[in-house]
């Protein structure tokens, strides 16, 4: 059974944890630590690959990457649920912040940290 929404996924993950009495282990601290460990496992798949190679993974490698991404998503969704954070709302809020920090006219085709761009000229 597939559910295309984060709420459905969160509910399924919560049920999975409760059935196994794992809620006691799913603190935001533990979930964050597990998530970063999974992020490191994801990065390992791309280590030493060229940009082009990273864009065209062989089928088996792509499956392995998909499962690492799934692990990351699982821990992310669980952490948000434990902290009562609406991930979709938070993502939209962050996009709005990023639109202000990185205006198209200032950053188009140039990927740097926000504080690395030259100051905007005064009119």
Secondary structure, 3 states (H helix, E strand, C coil): CCCCCHHHHHHHHHHHHHHCCCHHHCCHHHHHHHHHHHHHHHHHHHCCCCHHHHHCCCHHHHHHHHHHHHHHHHHHHHHHHHCCCCHHHHHHHHHHHHHHHCCHHHHCCCCCCHHHCCCCCCC
